[in-house]
Amino acid sequence: MKIFVDTANVDDIRTACSWGIVDGVTTNPSLVAREQRSFEEVVREICEICPGPVSAEVVSLEAEGMIQEARKVSSWAPNVAVKIPMIREGIKAISVLSQEGIKTNCTLCFSANQALLAAKVGATFISPFIGRLDDIGHDGMQLVGEIVQIYENYDFATEVIVASVRHPQHVLDAALIGADICTIPFAVLEEMFNHTLTDVGVERFLADWEKAGLKL
Ligand code: E4P
């Protein structure tokens, strides 16, 4: 499973990339707003740090406006994937953009039928938001399973990005279900490293090594 980091913070992206585990980045308007920097500057910098796909979202709600914004944002770097919301105008825009060869990430997906429509118009990625579904008492991971199954049934090329991840269990379930990608907030990525037995083990090995006076 590919790992994307879900943040617009360049320091966190740099750190995560230095671990060698990052295949791409996703941002959204809320994450970019948190950084208090210009959108273009942030996107360009992230695209330089990470060679994989970097999702940057349009804000227009009309297909024509989305298309114009997508052309602009995708001209900033070859690895930009333009995020387009899962609404009628968004699907119309993705249909045009896929024919132009512009990478798209259909965002705010909450149902398998929405994912089917996005794949039909050639979206590069689909982003089911599982945490937000869990928040309202639904089963976000069930949706991911349905999308993976539908895309397999019909051999759609659209890749499934498990988004709105809240904890490491979401990542594990995404991997078990066979999602292509999981986009992970930096704090959750850090939690994935942790296990008390690892810490205790490292400490004990070093203590034994030092007690025996060994050298490397
Ligand atoms: C994904 O692309 C989105 O940026 C993100 O996962 C949204 O997560 P949230 O529900 O925590 O805002």
Residues whose N, C-alpha, C, O or C-beta is under 5 A from the ligand:
A	BS01	E4P	D6 T26 T27 N28 S127 G131 R132 A163 S164 V165
